[in-house]
Amino acid sequence: MTTPASAKTTPPTGAVVPALKEPPPTEYDGCFGCGDQASDGIRLKHTGLDGKVAETAFTVVEAHQGAPGLAHGGILAAALDEALGSVAWMLGKRYVTGRLETDFLTPVPVGSTVQLRAWCTGVDGRKAYLEGEGHVDGKLAVRAAALFIEVPEEHFEERP
Ligand SMILES: CCCCCCCCCCCCCC(=O)SCCNC(=O)CCNC(=O)[C@H](O)C(C)(C)COP(=O)(O)OP(=O)(O)OC[C@H]1O[C@@H](n2cnc3c(N)ncnc32)[C@H](O)[C@@H]1OP(=O)(O)O
């Protein structure tokens, strides 16, 4: 695929591509992207790891509409963010999204199942570079490139 990455989401020379580990439990089920208890969430489930590529899928429902009958772009971006986040999680450290670049290539109708794939293109210090794509009926519909930043555990401490 043509990479969507800009200079900010392209790893520098010398960045390494680590092996992914099977995802450890997140111990948090309220996440919009993957939480079982997030009633309005998209509930992505890790479905496979093909070498260095993580795979998952979700089905677009009416609550995800933007234009009538079509998925809202923000939902598709959130799904990609989650898929990329799952890869960052499988790098074995804690990361948050710093920058997310998204290309929307075809409209995605309600009822579509979006097959998502995501992978790491390099890690350089605290920075992890990730890319991903979503296919509908075998056609590339959305793709993303992102920069994730490693954060300390305190980043996730509950706020008042
Ligand atoms: C499938 C299911 C499985 C389960 C898996 C669950 C997975 C979970 C899924 C998760 C769900 C999905 C995930 C989510 O939804 S994560 C939620 C959305 N993201 C956030 O809330 C992050 C908010 N931002 C911050 O907290 C801070 O800004 C961070 C921590 C990111 C950096 O602040 P910090 O003070 O710590 O560091 P720094 O500012 O010195 O920056 C460090 C370096 O990084 C560079 N930089 C920073 N930002 C950008 C940028 N935008 N473009 C380009 N570069 C950027 C910066 O220039 C610097 O570079 P250098 O000067 O060192 O060269």
The ligand as a Gaussian input file, in Angstrom:
#p B3LYP/6-31G(d) Opt

LIG

0 1
 C       -7.576000      -4.812000      20.442000
 C       -7.648000      -4.661000      21.872000
 C       -6.416000      -5.018000      22.709000
 C       -6.242000      -4.141000      23.921000
 C       -5.205000      -3.089000      23.738000
 C       -5.453000      -1.871000      24.517000
 C       -4.624000      -0.797000      23.981000
 C       -5.064000       0.525000      24.427000
 C       -5.605000       1.299000      23.308000
 C       -5.364000       2.728000      23.477000
 C       -6.343000       3.558000      22.771000
 C       -5.756000       4.390000      21.725000
 C       -4.750000       5.379000      22.272000
 C       -5.363000       6.629000      22.791000
 O       -6.454000       7.001000      22.481000
 S       -4.389000       7.534000      23.873000
 C       -5.418000       8.971000      24.241000
 C       -5.161000      10.109000      23.310000
 N       -3.864000      10.694000      23.551000
 C       -3.617000      11.487000      24.595000
 O       -4.453000      11.737000      25.442000
 C       -2.229000      12.054000      24.678000
 C       -2.245000      13.470000      25.238000
 N       -0.896000      14.054000      25.122000
 C        0.019000      13.908000      26.100000
 O       -0.251000      13.336000      27.143000
 C        1.386000      14.469000      25.811000
 O        1.340000      15.462000      24.820000
 C        2.413000      13.348000      25.363000
 C        2.546000      12.285000      26.473000
 C        1.988000      12.705000      24.045000
 C        3.785000      14.006000      25.134000
 O        4.103000      14.792000      26.241000
 P        5.480000      14.667000      27.057000
 O        5.592000      15.884000      27.884000
 O        5.534000      13.339000      27.742000
 O        6.599000      14.610000      25.935000
 P        7.052000      15.749000      24.906000
 O        6.017000      16.773000      24.660000
 O        8.421000      16.199000      25.338000
 O        7.187000      14.869000      23.587000
 C        8.127000      13.816000      23.496000
 C        8.604000      13.773000      22.056000
 O        7.461000      13.433000      21.224000
 C        7.240000      14.476000      20.264000
 N        5.803000      14.662000      20.092000
 C        4.852000      14.678000      21.043000
 N        3.646000      14.867000      20.502000
 C        3.836000      14.981000      19.162000
 C        2.975000      15.190000      18.055000
 N        1.655000      15.336000      18.213000
 N        3.513000      15.254000      16.829000
 C        4.849000      15.087000      16.650000
 N        5.721000      14.908000      17.656000
 C        5.209000      14.852000      18.888000
 C        7.883000      15.720000      20.848000
 O        8.212000      16.658000      19.843000
 C        9.099000      15.122000      21.521000
 O       10.065000      14.853000      20.525000
 P       11.631000      15.158000      20.795000
 O       11.702000      16.632000      21.073000
 O       11.990000      14.326000      21.996000
 O       12.304000      14.714000      19.537000

